Amino acid sequence: MSHFSKIVFFIVGFVWIPVVLGKISAWLFHDEELKYAGFWAVVFLLNYLLFPFVRKSRMFSKIHAKYVLFAILYLPFAVVLFLLKLL
């Protein structure tokens, strides 16, 4: 049952998180939503694949709340998106 719930959480997260972040990005930049949702979907997959390695690193070993760590992982991509939009 645990594997099934992980699969369901991944699918729901992959559908929900990029759309929500895409809508927020589109609202902030006064632009269309579709390209931002695709960007955040790629970021979601990268974070999902890199999370086990980041969690074991010494730099992030003090952070025990995984949602805070996810927010820290999303932050550089948000900064890059903001800087690219300024150019």
C-alpha positions in Angstrom: 0.0 0.0 0.0 2.9 2.3 0.7 4.2 2.1 -2.9 0.7 2.8 -4.2 0.4 5.9 -2.1 3.8 7.1 -3.3 2.8 6.7 -6.9 -0.5 8.5 -6.3 1.3 11.4 -4.5 3.8 11.7 -7.4 1.1 11.9 -10.0 -1.0 14.3 -8.0 2.1 16.4 -7.3 3.1 16.4 -10.9 -0.3 17.5 -12.0 -1.0 20.0 -9.2 2.3 21.7 -8.4 3.4 22.8 -11.9 0.0 24.2 -12.6 -0.2 26.2 -9.4 3.3 27.5 -9.8 2.6 28.3 -13.4 -0.5 30.3 -12.6 1.4 32.2 -9.9 4.3 32.9 -12.4 1.8 34.0 -15.1 0.1 36.3 -12.6 3.4 37.8 -11.5 4.7 38.3 -15.0 1.3 39.2 -16.6 1.9 36.5 -19.2 0.3 33.2 -20.4 0.3 30.2 -18.1 1.2 27.3 -20.4 4.9 28.0 -20.8 5.4 28.4 -17.0 3.6 25.2 -16.2 6.0 23.3 -18.5 9.0 25.0 -16.8 7.7 24.1 -13.4 7.0 20.5 -14.5 10.6 20.1 -15.5 11.7 21.6 -12.2 9.4 19.2 -10.4 11.0 16.2 -12.1 14.5 17.5 -11.4 13.7 18.1 -7.8 12.1 14.7 -7.5 15.1 13.0 -8.9 17.7 15.0 -7.0 15.9 15.0 -3.6 17.4 11.8 -2.2 21.0 13.0 -3.0 20.4 16.4 -1.6 18.8 15.0 1.5 21.9 13.0 2.2 24.3 15.8 1.6 26.1 17.4 4.6 24.9 20.9 3.7 21.2 20.0 4.1 21.5 17.3 6.8 20.4 19.8 9.5 17.0 20.4 7.8 14.6 17.7 8.9 11.4 19.1 7.4 11.3 17.8 3.8 8.8 20.4 2.7 11.2 23.2 3.7 13.9 21.4 1.8 11.6 21.2 -1.3 11.0 25.0 -0.9 14.8 25.5 -0.8 15.2 23.4 -3.9 12.5 25.4 -5.8 13.9 28.8 -4.8 16.9 28.9 -7.2 14.7 28.0 -10.1 12.3 30.8 -9.2 15.2 33.2 -9.0 16.5 32.0 -12.4 13.0 32.4 -13.9 12.7 35.9 -12.5 16.1 36.9 -13.8 15.4 35.5 -17.3 12.1 37.4 -17.4 13.9 40.6 -16.6 16.2 40.2 -19.6 
